[in-house]
Amino acid sequence: MIRAIKRVLTGSMLAALMIMPAAPAYAVPVDVTSVDAFGEFAAVSEFAAPKKTVTVKCYLMNLRNEATGDVVYGTGKDKAAAQADANTKVPRGHKLKHCDVVR
């Protein structure tokens, strides 16, 4: 038996890959202690990504394309969402000039 396996392993790598499993079943860590109320696994805090919010500072200009020097802040999950939030806070007769990420 061992002689046949050696012959297969030395003869063809494709055959060797077909015999050996790609990843053993014990290679993926599972935390069975944290189960939520619905019987599903809850997110383990050490593997969960921290919640991230982006804040942007947007400069305003009036409709005659003159910079006013006023700013509006917006927050969101990413820059586009933060800019959309800032756009809702623009006063009448103004528009956003450009937005810079603050944090």
C-alpha beads as a LAMMPS data file, in Angstrom:
LAMMPS data file: protein, C-alpha beads

103 atoms
102 bonds

1 atom types
1 bond types

-500.0 500.0 xlo xhi
-500.0 500.0 ylo yhi
-500.0 500.0 zlo zhi

Masses

1 110.0

Atoms # bond

1 1 1 0.000 0.000 0.000
2 1 1 2.720 2.493 0.940
3 1 1 4.678 1.521 -2.152
4 1 1 1.624 2.299 -4.315
5 1 1 1.122 5.676 -2.648
6 1 1 4.793 6.555 -3.149
7 1 1 4.490 5.612 -6.817
8 1 1 1.405 7.825 -7.235
9 1 1 2.968 10.732 -5.347
10 1 1 6.195 10.639 -7.320
11 1 1 4.476 10.010 -10.630
12 1 1 1.818 12.699 -10.754
13 1 1 1.158 15.772 -8.663
14 1 1 -2.411 15.873 -9.955
15 1 1 -3.067 12.431 -8.537
16 1 1 -1.459 13.471 -5.269
17 1 1 -3.742 16.496 -5.028
18 1 1 -6.747 14.265 -5.636
19 1 1 -5.740 11.980 -2.759
20 1 1 -4.852 14.655 -0.193
21 1 1 -7.598 16.944 1.103
22 1 1 -7.207 20.661 0.353
23 1 1 -7.660 21.769 3.977
24 1 1 -8.214 19.602 7.017
25 1 1 -11.520 20.000 8.823
26 1 1 -9.822 21.243 11.976
27 1 1 -8.097 24.157 10.163
28 1 1 -11.046 26.559 10.520
29 1 1 -11.528 27.821 14.107
30 1 1 -15.107 27.780 15.346
31 1 1 -16.168 29.319 18.649
32 1 1 -19.052 27.162 19.861
33 1 1 -19.401 29.037 23.148
34 1 1 -20.971 32.137 21.583
35 1 1 -24.401 31.205 20.242
36 1 1 -27.118 33.847 19.998
37 1 1 -30.819 33.432 20.801
38 1 1 -31.672 32.030 17.359
39 1 1 -29.179 29.166 17.594
40 1 1 -26.723 30.730 15.173
41 1 1 -23.148 31.636 15.935
42 1 1 -22.684 35.189 17.134
43 1 1 -19.835 37.306 15.786
44 1 1 -16.644 36.765 17.727
45 1 1 -15.297 40.121 18.845
46 1 1 -11.660 39.394 17.984
47 1 1 -12.540 38.651 14.335
48 1 1 -15.183 41.349 13.847
49 1 1 -14.048 44.503 12.077
50 1 1 -14.443 47.714 14.048
51 1 1 -17.327 49.913 13.025
52 1 1 -16.027 52.729 10.874
53 1 1 -17.568 56.084 10.164
54 1 1 -16.203 58.795 7.931
55 1 1 -16.612 62.508 8.587
56 1 1 -16.225 65.019 5.773
57 1 1 -15.854 68.798 5.821
58 1 1 -17.486 70.416 2.796
59 1 1 -17.000 74.013 1.740
60 1 1 -19.981 75.972 0.450
61 1 1 -20.383 78.303 -2.471
62 1 1 -23.370 80.365 -3.515
63 1 1 -25.208 79.868 -6.783
64 1 1 -23.113 82.594 -8.468
65 1 1 -20.069 80.296 -7.949
66 1 1 -18.549 82.486 -5.261
67 1 1 -16.906 80.805 -2.283
68 1 1 -18.541 81.904 0.967
69 1 1 -16.047 80.383 3.431
70 1 1 -18.800 78.516 5.269
71 1 1 -18.467 74.762 5.916
72 1 1 -20.867 71.875 6.469
73 1 1 -19.964 68.544 8.093
74 1 1 -21.394 65.140 7.211
75 1 1 -20.898 61.579 8.477
76 1 1 -21.486 58.170 6.938
77 1 1 -20.131 54.678 6.315
78 1 1 -17.886 55.871 3.504
79 1 1 -16.987 59.148 1.814
80 1 1 -19.930 59.051 -0.591
81 1 1 -22.442 58.500 2.217
82 1 1 -20.850 61.250 4.310
83 1 1 -20.959 63.643 1.365
84 1 1 -24.635 62.801 0.796
85 1 1 -25.307 63.549 4.486
86 1 1 -23.508 66.897 4.183
87 1 1 -25.516 67.688 1.050
88 1 1 -28.738 67.445 3.078
89 1 1 -27.443 70.196 5.400
90 1 1 -26.709 72.770 2.688
91 1 1 -28.701 75.985 3.175
92 1 1 -30.954 77.364 0.445
93 1 1 -29.079 79.254 -2.269
94 1 1 -25.808 77.366 -1.737
95 1 1 -24.115 74.239 -3.043
96 1 1 -21.114 72.117 -2.070
97 1 1 -17.777 73.194 -3.480
98 1 1 -15.696 70.183 -2.463
99 1 1 -15.394 67.823 0.495
100 1 1 -12.317 66.727 2.440
101 1 1 -12.178 63.699 4.745
102 1 1 -11.661 64.798 8.348
103 1 1 -11.575 61.374 9.998

Bonds

1 1 1 2
2 1 2 3
3 1 3 4
4 1 4 5
5 1 5 6
6 1 6 7
7 1 7 8
8 1 8 9
9 1 9 10
10 1 10 11
11 1 11 12
12 1 12 13
13 1 13 14
14 1 14 15
15 1 15 16
16 1 16 17
17 1 17 18
18 1 18 19
19 1 19 20
20 1 20 21
21 1 21 22
22 1 22 23
23 1 23 24
24 1 24 25
25 1 25 26
26 1 26 27
27 1 27 28
28 1 28 29
29 1 29 30
30 1 30 31
31 1 31 32
32 1 32 33
33 1 33 34
34 1 34 35
35 1 35 36
36 1 36 37
37 1 37 38
38 1 38 39
39 1 39 40
40 1 40 41
41 1 41 42
42 1 42 43
43 1 43 44
44 1 44 45
45 1 45 46
46 1 46 47
47 1 47 48
48 1 48 49
49 1 49 50
50 1 50 51
51 1 51 52
52 1 52 53
53 1 53 54
54 1 54 55
55 1 55 56
56 1 56 57
57 1 57 58
58 1 58 59
59 1 59 60
60 1 60 61
61 1 61 62
62 1 62 63
63 1 63 64
64 1 64 65
65 1 65 66
66 1 66 67
67 1 67 68
68 1 68 69
69 1 69 70
70 1 70 71
71 1 71 72
72 1 72 73
73 1 73 74
74 1 74 75
75 1 75 76
76 1 76 77
77 1 77 78
78 1 78 79
79 1 79 80
80 1 80 81
81 1 81 82
82 1 82 83
83 1 83 84
84 1 84 85
85 1 85 86
86 1 86 87
87 1 87 88
88 1 88 89
89 1 89 90
90 1 90 91
91 1 91 92
92 1 92 93
93 1 93 94
94 1 94 95
95 1 95 96
96 1 96 97
97 1 97 98
98 1 98 99
99 1 99 100
100 1 100 101
101 1 101 102
102 1 102 103
